[in-house]
């Protein structure tokens, strides 16, 4: 069967009335929570992870994908109207979009962000559908050595790509790997680091760790800041509709942003933040009115928002085909798969093709739903921005606690939620990234199993880990991933921010 046939089958699954309902609930929840100030897509997905626990795998994962896309959409509203980026990828959107909002053009800024996200999401999801089968064919030749090299690549990617310091990223990773050791050793049957607590024999629950580190840790961090400065929401004046000139200035940045964002999002060392900054620089280079940049140029919203959402779809390529999470949100999505005993990778396309293709097809439908939801309901989403911060984060703590109790009603689990939440707060306080901890916990046991298998086959010969071109190549890419992100940050972000500062002066 061709990719087109598989996609049609997936559409048949996605158009089931219950699946459509799950997708609608997912995008609505994702947008509503993503709109709230200071809450990015990773926190949104982590917070709502327990909601999907009681559903069947297909409905749960499709709702999960809707939450993911909805969270990406919702973040632009906060950036434009509140000048509060939920994540680093929204910084450029905040710079230009908030200037438009202050000038009374918040409506067109939100409209170009929503339509650009739709265009980019649609094109990038189609690219995912047609690219994934070819990567799966390559991945089917993987043996234990290649899988271990792939795990190393995942570890290095999340360590180098998150945070400003690679060393801090590696430190966070080793914290996650240490947590992954807790439980019964699959080879010897011995208990490791369980300290006599029976509930720890099954290991640490990924859902508990993700919710604690992202949601509870963030709530504690915000609470510790005190009252501080109150964010000012800029009201939407006039019509939300874009003018003919707005359309003329936006459609090319949408396409360019998609072309930049998708391949960078699919790269092991890529990311939406890199894509959005590159898109911003590209749009300034191609703009007919470059002097408007830094003062509310609509191209500076259209291009980066398209790149941001195309990169979000791009991250699903390595996640679904190789089981390789390249962003914090992808790491939590991997946890969502694993709560149903599913491991993303080439075998998933063979063992559960209906689920995978239904998920990909549902992303197309979710994009349409999000466009229909976002444009007419922009004023409703804006009202969510007026929720007082104390109420908002108290609600997050309550929701995180109830979700954890619902999944695993145990005093030990609740204690771990508190402990990991405090640990997440401490890591934020000192600038340590959170995502590597979650990735270490998820992929640590798999990396250990593949390393043991490879060494058993070679009778303890460590040189076997680089004895095939594919394994050696993956390890070489991992080494490059340690070097490339700091250079891109230094050259890309530094240059863009200097130009912006110069324009403002």
PyMOL commands that set and color helices and strands:
alter all, ss='L'
color gray80, all
select helices_A, chain A and resi 3-14+17-35+41-52+57-82+88-102+106-139+144-161+166-181+198-200+206-224+244-266+272-286+290-292+299-322+328-338+346-351+353-376+378-384+389-407+411-429+435-457+462-466+469-504
alter helices_A, ss='H'
color red, helices_A
select strands_A, chain A and resi 183-184+191-192
alter strands_A, ss='S'
color yellow, strands_A
deselect
rebuild
show_as cartoon
